[in-house]
């Protein structure tokens, strides 16, 4: 038995969301403030140990629901049929099979269809007709009483009233809903209201959670009685001649020795698991739990976790917060698993489904420890579900929320649930594994593009899932210089109404000249994207192979000589694949205006749209001191608009070759450079592109305006970065 799906409505940002759950682990990811923690809170309210008590507040309602309810309460008539006051709802899709014990879920079954293996439990915090009419009448009286006394607007009075009074009218109720196997949807017209006196929710689902707001170690604040007693002992323990002190210490020391031996066995299992997660080398640092009855903490704690190294025992607080946090999580998981299994009461039967929610396990931990955590967590949970003991075996599902790209990069790709905020009031959930279907194509039966994407993202760029914007760039030159260019724009293009580029959550991703491979993924994550690429001018020629057969090839050339582009990304995004070969593709690209470079995906095609989410920039015609030139690549674009900078620092540019051609004292060089043929200059004089970029940074200077004031950003890159900053 397992939960296949959660449906949540009208809870904070979760206006109407469905979350598919995996059998073992579901990893919920997304940017900040996209509703990940809200999933835990709504589960706690409906499924937690305190169910039945009203934990919801008026502010928990989705903003759109609040606005609609205000209209119903203050302006509409008393026609209950026109009111949608179902409030906060949780739908739990439970799937079972023939091997499951159906005693607990029998009350959820609403048909006799043997093919229907799904039951739906619905929990709601809402109004029935009686509650609604009572709420409406009560507010009308409240408003009539206070409007003459208080100068607040009606809506402000309403919000105050609801904040303090709403839980007197909204009630938590449970019901079962029919799942229609033909439509594969729920049928809200067929339901059964569940009586909490006869229906034990916790026999079906047991929810435990580990919140992100956890403290892995004790602090020296908030003095308690145990603190005071330990301080008292600290004051008198120096009186060694006192017989009572001597007997006290002697007795406790003997007890310590005996108890430590017991603890070695008692905590052996969990300590061995901690070692796996911590990556401890043999005999380097040994984690032990010892008895410390003879120490000051006698009246404060019964045990202390210590670290043993070089036969010295150090207190737990001497270790870093990250390691303490990890140990804390493992200990809590072990305790929770024991509670799920009902280890302390063999007469109790575990729930049909046991749901563990772990929030942000990465707190305080460094990247390597985050890798270790996600690598080991499945085994830890699998062993804890006690699969070998049939009588105590539990159905365990785990939900983990995280902001860690390191955890994402080492997790199972199919486990990822991506939360995307689509409006200011709503979020949707996407299964990353569905991307595989999106990428399937007849021309690629092995789906190599998806396999490449999966490996590329998990190994290198998992942080893109948490970004607000992304820049896809071609090569090492752009990778080295982009942060400098972004900083330069922030310093030179000051606008207090716009957040600087470097202050925005922008991820940089190297895609080479194949950014089209990320097409469907960019649609999937739905974030603003800037693609920086090269126009890659070429001209078509007919050549003969060694067998005398003719074929058409595109050769690299200057833009003025070219008729096409060898850039596959440009052909893809501007739909130039099928362009009539008798036309010049290059002419079409050279005509692209600023707005034509902004694209929006419509029916799997990218169309020009000034409000689109994608901008593709490439070299445009440049002008320098009256000369015009159309560069082909970043290097010749940079050389053309920065010739003076290059000439002044020619001796420092170790990345250049054939310097006699560029020597400002050489007449030949002067003629060569003044011809403005930066394409030839870049082709013949740059021996290493990354080294060229490094030389640019090393030769940079600062003035009162900018840290990189002595060189210019190529216009097409500046254009793209400003668009990304402003949108």
C-alpha positions in Angstrom: 0.0 0.0 0.0 1.3 3.4 -0.9 0.4 7.1 -1.5 0.5 7.7 -5.2 -0.4 11.4 -5.2 -1.2 14.3 -3.0 -3.7 17.0 -4.1 -3.7 20.3 -2.2 -6.0 23.3 -2.7 -6.2 26.8 -1.2 -3.3 26.5 1.3 -1.0 29.5 1.0 0.8 29.3 -2.3 -0.6 25.8 -2.9 -3.7 27.0 -4.7 -4.3 23.9 -6.7 -1.4 21.5 -6.9 -0.9 17.8 -7.4 2.3 16.0 -6.3 3.1 12.5 -7.5 4.9 10.5 -4.8 7.5 7.8 -5.4 7.4 4.5 -3.6 10.5 5.2 -1.6 11.8 8.8 -1.7 10.3 11.9 -3.3 12.7 14.9 -3.5 10.9 18.2 -3.6 13.0 21.1 -4.9 12.5 24.6 -6.2 13.4 28.2 -5.6 12.9 30.0 -2.3 9.3 30.7 -1.4 7.7 28.2 -3.8 5.6 26.3 -1.2 7.9 23.4 -0.3 7.6 23.8 3.4 3.8 24.4 3.0 3.5 20.8 2.0 4.8 19.7 5.4 2.5 22.2 7.3 -0.7 21.1 5.5 0.2 17.4 6.2 0.9 18.2 9.8 -2.5 20.0 10.2 -4.5 17.1 8.7 -2.5 14.0 9.5 -0.3 14.9 12.5 -0.8 13.6 16.0 -2.9 16.6 16.9 -5.5 16.2 14.2 -8.9 17.3 15.3 -7.5 20.4 17.0 -7.8 23.5 14.8 -4.2 24.4 13.7 -5.2 26.5 10.7 -5.3 30.3 10.6 -7.1 32.7 8.3 -3.8 33.7 6.8 -3.2 30.1 5.7 -5.9 30.5 3.1 -4.6 31.1 -0.4 -4.9 34.8 -1.3 -7.3 34.2 -4.2 -9.6 32.2 -1.9 -9.5 35.0 0.7 -10.6 37.5 -2.0 -13.4 35.3 -3.3 -14.6 34.6 0.2 -14.7 38.3 1.0 -17.0 38.8 -2.0 -19.3 36.0 -0.9 -19.5 37.2 2.7 -19.9 40.9 2.1 -21.6 41.4 -1.3 -23.4 38.3 -2.5 -26.8 37.1 -1.4 -27.4 34.0 0.7 -27.5 31.6 -2.2 -25.4 28.7 -0.9 -25.4 27.0 -4.4 -23.3 29.9 -5.8 -20.7 29.7 -3.0 -17.4 27.8 -3.2 -16.3 27.7 0.4 -14.5 24.3 0.5 -11.5 26.1 1.9 -8.2 24.1 2.4 -8.3 20.6 1.0 -6.0 17.7 1.0 -6.6 14.7 -1.3 -4.6 11.6 -0.6 -4.6 9.0 -3.4 -3.9 5.6 -1.9 -3.1 2.6 -4.0 -3.3 -1.0 -2.7 -2.9 -4.5 -4.1 -4.2 -8.0 -3.3 -1.5 -8.6 -0.7 -2.5 -5.7 1.5 -4.7 -5.9 4.6 -7.7 -3.8 3.7 -9.4 -3.6 7.1 -8.4 0.0 7.8 -9.2 1.4 4.4 -12.5 -0.5 3.9 -14.4 2.6 5.0 -12.8 4.5 2.1 -14.0 2.0 -0.6 -17.0 3.3 -2.5 -17.5 0.8 -5.3 -17.2 -3.0 -6.0 -15.0 -2.6 -9.0 -12.2 -5.2 -8.7 -10.1 -3.2 -11.1 -10.2 -0.1 -9.0 -7.2 -0.3 -6.7 -7.2 3.4 -5.6 -9.1 4.9 -2.7 -9.1 8.6 -2.0 -9.1 10.2 1.5 -10.1 13.8 1.5 -9.4 16.1 4.4 -10.9 19.6 4.3 -11.0 22.7 6.4 -14.0 24.5 5.2 -17.6 25.6 5.6 -20.9 23.8 5.2 -24.1 25.8 4.5 -24.9 26.3 8.2 -21.4 27.5 8.9 -21.4 29.9 6.0 -24.7 31.5 6.9 -23.7 31.9 10.5 -20.4 33.4 9.5 -22.1 35.9 7.2 -24.7 37.0 9.8 -22.0 37.3 12.5 -19.8 39.5 10.4 -22.8 41.7 9.4 -23.4 42.3 13.1 -19.7 42.9 13.8 -19.5 45.4 10.9 -22.7 47.2 12.0 -21.3 47.6 15.5 -17.7 48.8 14.6 -18.1 50.8 11.4 -19.3 53.9 13.3 -16.7 53.5 16.0 -13.7 52.6 13.9 -12.7 54.5 10.7 -11.2 51.4 9.1 -12.5 50.4 5.7 -14.9 47.4 5.4 -12.2 45.1 4.0 -9.9 46.0 6.9 -12.6 45.3 9.5 -13.3 42.0 7.7 -9.7 40.9 7.8 -9.5 41.7 11.5 -12.7 39.8 12.1 -11.6 36.7 10.1 -8.1 36.6 11.7 -9.6 36.2 15.2 -12.9 34.5 14.5 -12.6 32.3 11.3 -11.8 29.1 13.2 -15.2 29.3 15.0 -16.8 28.6 11.6 -14.4 26.6 9.5 -14.2 23.0 10.6 -11.9 20.0 9.8 -13.8 17.2 8.1 -12.8 13.9 6.5 -14.5 12.0 3.7 -13.8 9.4 1.1 -14.1 10.2 -2.6 -14.7 7.8 -5.5 -11.9 7.4 -8.0 -13.3 6.9 -11.5 -11.2 4.3 -13.3 -12.6 5.2 -16.7 -11.8 8.9 -16.5 -8.8 8.4 -14.1 -10.1 11.3 -12.1 -12.0 11.8 -8.8 -15.8 12.0 -8.8 -16.7 14.6 -6.2 -20.4 13.7 -6.5 -19.8 10.2 -5.0 -18.4 10.5 -1.4 -18.9 9.3 2.1 -18.5 11.5 5.2 -16.2 9.8 7.7 -17.1 9.8 11.4 -14.0 10.4 13.4 -15.4 8.3 16.3 -15.5 5.2 14.0 -12.7 6.0 11.7 -9.1 5.9 13.0 -7.0 8.0 10.5 -3.7 7.1 12.2 -4.2 3.4 11.5 -4.0 4.2 7.8 -1.4 6.9 7.7 1.2 7.7 10.4 3.1 11.0 9.7 6.4 11.9 11.4 8.6 14.7 10.4 12.0 16.3 11.0 11.7 20.1 10.6 14.5 22.4 9.3 14.1 24.4 12.6 16.2 22.0 14.7 19.0 22.6 17.2 21.6 19.9 17.0 23.3 20.8 20.3 22.4 22.3 23.7 23.0 26.0 24.3 24.1 27.7 27.5 20.9 29.8 27.7 17.5 29.4 29.3 18.7 28.3 32.8 16.7 25.3 34.2 16.7 23.5 37.5 19.1 20.9 36.2 21.5 23.8 35.3 21.2 25.2 38.8 21.8 21.8 40.4 24.9 21.2 38.2 26.2 24.7 39.1 25.7 23.9 42.8 27.7 20.7 42.5 30.4 22.7 40.6 30.7 24.9 43.7 31.1 22.1 46.3 33.0 19.4 44.3 36.4 21.0 45.2 36.0 19.9 48.8 37.9 16.6 48.3 38.0 16.0 52.1 34.2 15.9 52.3 33.3 12.1 52.7 30.0 12.6 50.9 31.7 14.0 47.9 34.2 11.2 47.9 31.5 8.5 48.1 29.4 10.3 45.5 32.3 10.4 43.0 33.5 6.9 43.7 30.0 5.5 43.2 29.4 7.4 40.0 32.8 6.5 38.5 32.1 2.8 39.0 28.6 3.3 37.5 30.2 5.1 34.5 32.4 2.2 33.7 29.6 -0.3 33.8 27.1 1.9 31.9 29.6 2.8 29.1 30.0 -1.0 28.4 26.2 -1.2 28.2 26.0 1.8 25.9 28.6 0.3 23.5 26.1 -2.4 22.8 22.9 -0.3 23.1 24.0 2.3 20.5 26.2 0.0 18.3 23.8 0.0 15.4 23.2 3.7 15.1 26.9 4.6 15.7 27.8 2.3 12.8 25.3 4.1 10.6 26.7 7.5 11.6 30.2 6.3 10.5 28.9 5.5 7.0 27.4 9.0 6.7 30.4 10.8 8.1 33.1 9.2 6.0 35.3 8.5 9.1 38.6 6.8 8.4 39.6 3.9 10.6 41.2 4.9 13.9 41.1 8.6 12.9 38.0 9.8 14.8 35.8 7.4 16.7 32.3 8.3 17.8 31.2 6.9 21.1 28.5 7.4 23.7 29.8 7.2 27.3 28.2 7.5 30.7 29.1 10.8 32.4 27.3 10.4 35.7 30.5 11.5 37.5 30.7 14.8 35.6 29.0 18.2 36.2 26.2 17.3 33.7 24.9 14.6 36.0 21.7 16.5 36.8 21.4 18.0 33.3 21.8 15.0 30.9 22.0 11.3 31.4 24.5 10.7 28.6 26.9 12.7 26.5 28.1 12.0 23.0 31.9 12.5 22.7 34.6 12.2 20.0 37.5 10.0 20.8 40.9 10.8 19.1 44.4 9.9 20.3 42.7 8.3 23.3 41.3 11.7 24.3 37.6 12.2 24.7 36.2 15.6 23.5 32.6 16.8 24.1 30.1 16.9 21.3 30.1 20.7 21.1 33.7 20.6 19.9 32.6 19.3 16.6 31.1 21.4 13.7 27.4 22.2 13.4 27.2 20.3 10.1 28.3 17.0 11.6 26.2 17.5 14.7 23.2 18.2 12.4 23.8 15.0 10.4 24.1 13.0 13.6 20.9 14.6 14.9 19.0 13.7 11.8 20.2 10.1 11.8 19.3 9.7 15.5 15.9 11.2 14.9 15.3 9.0 11.9 16.2 5.9 14.0 13.8 7.0 16.7 11.0 7.7 14.2 11.5 4.3 12.5 11.2 2.6 15.8 8.0 4.5 16.5 6.7 3.5 13.0 7.5 -0.1 13.8 5.9 0.1 17.3 9.0 -1.4 18.7 8.1 -0.3 22.3 4.7 -2.1 22.1 4.6 -5.4 20.3 0.8 -5.5 20.7 0.4 -2.5 18.5 0.2 -2.9 14.7 2.1 -0.4 12.5 0.0 1.9 10.3 -0.8 0.9 6.7 1.4 3.7 5.4 4.2 5.5 7.3 5.1 8.9 5.9 8.4 10.5 6.9 9.0 14.2 6.0 12.6 15.5 6.2 13.0 19.2 5.7 16.3 20.6 4.4 18.8 18.0 5.6 21.6 20.1 4.3 21.6 22.7 7.1 25.2 23.5 8.2 26.7 20.7 6.2 29.4 21.0 3.6 28.9 19.7 0.0 30.7 16.4 0.5 28.6 15.5 3.5 25.4 16.4 1.5 26.6 13.9 -1.2 27.1 11.2 1.5 23.7 11.9 3.0 21.7 11.3 -0.2 23.9 8.3 -1.1 23.1 6.6 2.1 19.6 7.7 3.0 17.8 5.1 0.9 19.7 2.2 2.5 19.1 3.6 6.0 15.3 3.9 5.4 15.1 0.5 3.6 16.8 -1.2 6.6 14.6 0.7 9.0 11.5 -0.5 7.3 12.4 -4.0 8.6 11.7 -5.8 5.4 13.2 -9.1 6.8 10.7 -9.3 9.6 7.3 -9.9 8.0 5.4 -9.2 11.2 7.0 -5.8 11.8 7.6 -4.7 8.2 6.3 -1.3 7.5 5.3 0.5 4.3 7.6 3.6 4.4 7.5 6.6 2.1 9.8 9.6 2.5 9.5 13.2 1.3 12.6 15.3 1.4 12.7 19.0 0.7 16.0 20.7 -0.2 17.7 23.8 -1.6 20.9 21.8 -2.1 22.2 21.4 -5.6 24.7 18.9 -4.2 21.9 16.6 -2.9 20.1 17.0 -6.3 23.2 16.2 -8.3 23.6 12.9 -6.5 20.0 11.8 -6.2 17.9 9.6 -8.4 16.7 11.9 -11.2 13.3 10.1 -11.2 12.7 11.1 -7.6 12.7 14.8 -8.2 9.5 16.9 -8.0 10.1 20.5 -9.2 8.0 23.2 -7.7 7.5 26.1 -10.1 5.8 29.4 -9.1 3.5 30.4 -12.0 1.8 33.4 -10.5 2.2 35.4 -7.3 -0.5 33.2 -5.6 0.0 29.7 -7.1 2.6 26.9 -7.6 2.6 23.8 -9.7 4.5 20.5 -9.3 6.4 18.8 -12.1 7.9 15.4 -12.3 11.4 15.7 -13.7 11.2 12.1 -15.0 8.5 13.2 -17.4 11.2 15.1 -19.3 12.2 11.8 -20.8 8.9 11.6 -22.6 9.2 15.2 -23.8 12.6 14.5 -25.3 11.5 11.3 -27.2 11.8 11.8 -30.9 11.6 9.5 -34.0 15.0 10.8 -35.1 16.5 9.9 -31.7 15.1 6.4 -30.8 17.7 5.9 -28.0 16.8 9.3 -26.5 20.4 10.3 -26.3 19.6 14.0 -25.9 17.7 13.3 -22.6 20.5 11.0 -21.4 23.0 13.8 -22.1 20.8 16.3 -20.3 20.3 14.1 -17.3 24.1 13.5 -16.9 25.0 17.1 -17.6 22.6 18.6 -15.1 23.3 16.1 -12.3 27.0 16.2 -12.7 27.6 19.9 -13.3 24.6 22.2 -13.1 22.0 21.0 -10.7 21.8 24.6 -9.2 19.8 25.6 -12.3 16.7 24.1 -10.5 17.0 26.8 -7.9 17.8 29.8 -10.1 15.5 32.7 -11.1 17.3 33.2 -14.4 19.9 31.4 -16.4 22.6 32.3 -18.9 23.7 29.7 -21.5 27.0 30.6 -23.0 29.4 29.0 -25.5 32.9 28.5 -24.1 35.6 29.2 -21.7 36.1 32.8 -22.8 32.6 33.8 -21.9 32.8 31.7 -18.7 35.8 33.7 -17.5 34.6 37.1 -18.5 30.8 37.0 -17.8 31.1 37.8 -14.1 33.3 40.8 -15.0 30.9 42.0 -17.6 28.0 41.7 -15.3 29.8 43.7 -12.6 30.8 46.3 -15.2 27.2 46.7 -16.3 26.0 47.0 -12.6 28.6 49.8 -12.0 28.0 51.7 -15.3 24.3 51.3 -15.8 23.2 52.4 -12.3 19.4 52.3 -11.8 18.2 52.2 -8.2 14.8 50.7 -9.3 16.4 47.6 -10.7 18.3 44.9 -8.8 21.9 44.6 -10.0 22.8 41.6 -12.1 25.2 40.2 -9.5 22.5 40.5 -6.8 20.0 38.5 -8.8 19.7 34.7 -8.6 21.3 33.9 -12.0 22.9 30.6 -12.9 25.6 30.3 -15.6 25.6 27.2 -17.7 28.1 26.3 -20.4 26.3 24.8 -23.4 28.8 25.2 -26.2 27.1 25.8 -29.6 24.4 23.3 -28.6 22.0 25.2 -26.5 19.1 23.7 -28.5 19.6 20.5 -26.5 18.3 22.4 -23.5 15.2 23.6 -25.3 12.5 21.4 -23.6 14.3 21.7 -20.2 14.1 25.5 -20.4 10.4 25.2 -21.0 10.1 22.8 -18.1 11.8 25.0 -15.5 10.1 28.1 -17.0 12.7 30.7 -16.1 14.1 33.7 -17.9 16.9 32.6 -20.2 19.6 34.4 -22.1 21.5 32.4 -24.7 24.9 34.0 -25.7 26.2 32.4 -28.9 28.1 33.1 -32.1 26.7 33.8 -35.6 29.2 31.4 -37.0 29.1 32.6 -40.6 29.8 30.0 -43.3 29.5 29.6 -47.0 28.4 26.5 -48.8 30.7 24.8 -51.2 30.5 21.6 -53.2 33.4 19.2 -52.7 34.2 15.8 -54.0 35.3 12.9 -51.7 38.0 10.4 -52.6 35.4 8.4 -54.6 34.5 11.4 -56.7 31.1 11.9 -55.1 29.9 15.4 -54.6 28.5 16.8 -51.4 27.6 20.2 -49.9 29.6 21.5 -46.9 29.6 24.7 -45.0 33.0 26.3 -44.4 33.9 29.0 -41.9 34.3 32.4 -43.3 34.0 36.1 -42.7 30.4 37.3 -42.1 30.5 39.5 -45.2 31.3 36.6 -47.4 28.9 34.1 -45.7 25.5 32.9 -46.8 24.6 30.6 -43.9 25.4 29.8 -40.3 27.0 26.6 -38.9 25.4 27.3 -35.5 22.8 24.6 -34.9 21.2 26.6 -32.0 20.4 29.6 -34.2 18.9 27.3 -36.8 16.7 25.6 -34.2 15.5 28.7 -32.2 14.7 30.7 -35.4 13.3 27.6 -37.3 15.9 27.9 -40.1 16.4 24.2 -40.7 14.0 24.1 -43.6 14.8 27.6 -45.0 15.1 27.6 -48.8 18.8 27.1 -49.6 18.6 29.7 -52.4 18.0 32.3 -49.7 20.8 33.6 -47.5 20.2 32.4 -43.9 22.8 34.9 -42.8 20.7 37.8 -44.2 17.7 36.6 -42.1 19.8 36.6 -39.0 21.4 40.0 -39.7 17.9 41.5 -39.9 16.9 40.4 -36.4 16.0 43.5 -34.3 16.1 43.6 -30.5 12.4 42.5 -30.1 12.9 39.7 -32.7 15.5 38.2 -30.5 13.1 37.7 -27.7 11.2 34.4 -28.0 8.2 32.6 -26.5 7.4 28.9 -26.9 4.1 28.4 -28.7 3.0 24.9 -29.6 6.6 23.5 -29.4 7.9 26.3 -31.6 9.8 29.4 -30.6 8.0 32.6 -31.9 9.0 36.2 -31.7 7.3 37.8 -28.7 8.6 40.9 -26.8 7.1 39.4 -23.6 8.8 36.1 -24.1 11.1 34.3 -21.6 14.0 33.6 -23.9 16.5 35.9 -25.6 19.1 34.7 -28.1 22.0 37.1 -28.7 24.8 36.8 -31.2 27.1 39.2 -33.0 25.7 42.3 -34.6 27.2 45.0 -36.7 29.6 47.2 -34.7 30.9 50.6 -35.4 34.2 52.0 -34.0 35.5 55.4 -34.9 33.4 55.6 -38.1 34.3 52.1 -39.2 31.7 49.3 -39.4 32.3 45.7 -39.0 30.3 42.5 -38.5 32.2 40.1 -36.2 31.8 36.3 -36.4 32.8 35.2 -32.9 33.3 36.7 -29.4 37.0 37.2 -29.9 36.8 39.2 -33.1 33.9 41.2 -31.7 36.0 42.1 -28.6 39.1 42.9 -30.7 37.1 45.3 -32.9 35.6 47.3 -30.1 38.8 47.2 -28.0 41.7 47.8 -30.4 43.1 50.6 -28.4 43.0 48.5 -25.2 44.8 45.6 -27.0 47.5 47.9 -28.5 48.3 49.6 -25.2 48.7 46.2 -23.4 50.2 44.2 -26.3 53.3 43.3 -24.3 51.2 41.8 -21.5 49.0 39.6 -23.8 50.9 36.3 -23.6 47.9 34.6 -25.2 48.7 36.3 -28.6 51.0 34.9 -31.3 52.3 36.6 -34.5 52.8 39.7 -32.5 54.8 41.3 -35.3 51.5 41.6 -37.1 50.1 43.6 -34.2 53.1 45.6 -33.1 52.0 49.2 -33.2 55.5 50.3 -34.4 55.3 48.0 -37.3 53.9 49.7 -40.4 52.5 46.4 -41.7 50.7 45.8 -38.4 49.3 49.4 -38.5 47.8 48.7 -41.9 46.6 45.3 -40.9 44.7 46.6 -37.9 43.3 49.6 -39.5 41.7 47.4 -42.2 39.3 46.4 -39.4 39.6 42.7 -40.3 39.2 41.5 -36.8 38.1 38.1 -38.1 41.6 37.4 -39.5 43.2 39.0 -36.5 41.4 36.6 -34.1 42.0 33.7 -36.3 45.7 34.2 -36.8 46.8 35.8 -33.6 45.0 34.2 -30.7 46.7 31.0 -29.6 44.5 30.3 -26.5 41.0 31.6 -26.0 40.9 31.0 -22.2 44.3 32.6 -21.8 43.1 35.6 -23.9 40.2 36.1 -21.5 42.6 35.9 -18.5 44.9 38.5 -20.2 41.9 40.8 -20.5 41.2 40.6 -16.8 44.9 41.0 -15.9 45.2 44.1 -18.0 41.9 45.7 -16.7 42.0 49.0 -14.8 39.5 50.8 -12.5 38.3 54.3 -12.4 35.6 56.1 -10.4 32.9 54.5 -12.5 33.9 50.9 -13.2 36.4 48.2 -12.2 36.9 47.3 -15.8 36.9 50.8 -17.3 39.6 50.4 -20.0 37.7 47.9 -22.2 34.2 47.7 -23.7 31.7 44.9 -23.6 30.7 43.7 -27.2 27.4 45.3 -27.9 25.4 42.0 -28.4 26.4 40.7 -25.0 25.6 44.1 -23.3 22.2 44.0 -25.0 21.4 40.6 -23.7 22.7 41.2 -20.1 20.6 44.4 -19.8 17.5 42.6 -21.0 18.1 39.8 -18.5 18.7 42.3 -15.7 15.5 44.3 -16.4 13.1 41.4 -16.9 
